[in-house]
Amino acid sequence: MSARKSYWQTGVVPPDLLEAREQFRIQFPEWPGFHRLEISPDDRNALAGCAEELSDVMSAIAKDFPNVKISTDAPGVTSFVATRKPWWKFW
């Protein structure tokens, strides 16, 4: 997704995602994402809105879970773990 999103926004796939994109293309050559090379201005605005929503969600999570660890698992794949102190330590 990250490679495709970048392509839609800039017209190029980031160099660090080229290899992962090619591996995916070999495994799923008919995936529609490889054929949709342009998006409409409305879709581009919606894509920007997704990034804003993600930022809002992560901010809300950080308020309830003070220990948030974000990691890059693979090119274009990010995960997070959110923890807080155990319930019995609130008293």
Order of alpha helices (4+ residues) and beta strands (2+ residues): alpha-alpha-alpha-beta-beta
